[in-house]
Amino acid sequence: MTWTDQHQRTAIVQTVLARAAIDPNDPGLFAGLPGIDRLFGGVDGLLQALFYRWNNHLRAKLEQAEIEGHTTVEAYLELAAEQPALRAVLDARAATVQTTRTRAFAR
């Protein structure tokens, strides 16, 4: 991956997070993102990258919480407060997947 690709990936992530800050359930959240297929392999790849980002931040928070004597719940809630758009995108996607699975089993 070139630096140009990395900068384009970062721009896509920032665009999605900015959109999610307004409405994480917006059906157009991932629309009109040039290069998403090439750089992420599509929406699923972008969501994996966002989930990876969340996990990296959470691991750091958990390590910090252990040092400072805080609970894992406190660490999670602190990160959710610091990264509300990221958490909202992941939660909205999880809700969509759950609804889709529920509908599939109801048939």
N, C-alpha and C positions, 0 to 999 in steps of 0.2 A: 504494500500500500504506500502510495506517495503522500507527501505532505499535503498536496492539493486534495487528495482523497480524504485525508484525515480532517482537513478543514471543512470540506463539504459534509462529511458525516456529522461533525460537531454542529454545523449550521442546521442540519436537518433535525437533530436532537433538540437544539434550542428552539427551533420553530414549533415543533410538536409540544414542547413544554410551555411555550408562550401561549399557544392555542389552548392547551389543557388548563392553564391558569384561568382562562375565561370560561370554558365549558369542556370538561374532560369527556363528556358524553356526546359531543358534537360528532355527527356522522362524517363530517369533512375533516376530522382531526388529522388524517393521514393523506388527504387529497392534495394534489398539485405539488408534490415534493420531488423536484427533479433529481434523478440519480438514486432514488430509494431502492429500485430493483438492483442496480449495478453495485451500489455501496453496501446494502444490507440484505439483498436477496428478497426484498419485499417487506411488507408490513410485519410479518412474523419475525423476520430477522431484526427489524428495528425494535420490536417489543422485547426480544431476547436481549438486545443491547441495553435497553432501559432497565430490564430486570437485573442484568449484570451490574449496571451502575448502582442500582438500589442495594444489591447485596454487598458490593464493595464498601459503600458508605455505612451500611449496617454493621459489617464486620469491624470497621474502625470504631464505630460508636460502642459496640459491645466490648471491645478491648479497653476503651477509655472508661466505660462504666465499671468494668471489673477493677481497674486501678483506683477509681474514685469511690468505689463502694456503692454504686447505684445498681438498680435492678435491670434486668433485660427489658422489662416493660417500659421502664423510664427511658432507656436508651432508644427503644423503638419509637416511643411517642415523641421524643426530642427530635429524632430524624424526620418523622412524619411532619412535625411542625416546621422544620427547616426546609423540607423538600415537598411541599404540599402538592404541587403540580405533578411531580413524578409519582408520588403515591396515588394521586387521583387517577392518572392514566392506567396504572397497574390495577387498581381496584375496579375501574370501569371495565377494563378488558376481562378481568376475572368474573365480573357479574355477567358480562355478555356471553362468555364461554359457559357459565353455569346455566344461564337461561336457555342457551342452545341445547345443552345436554338434557335438560329437563324436558324440553319440547320433544326431543328425539325419543326419549323413553316413554313419553305420554302417548305416542302414536301407536 
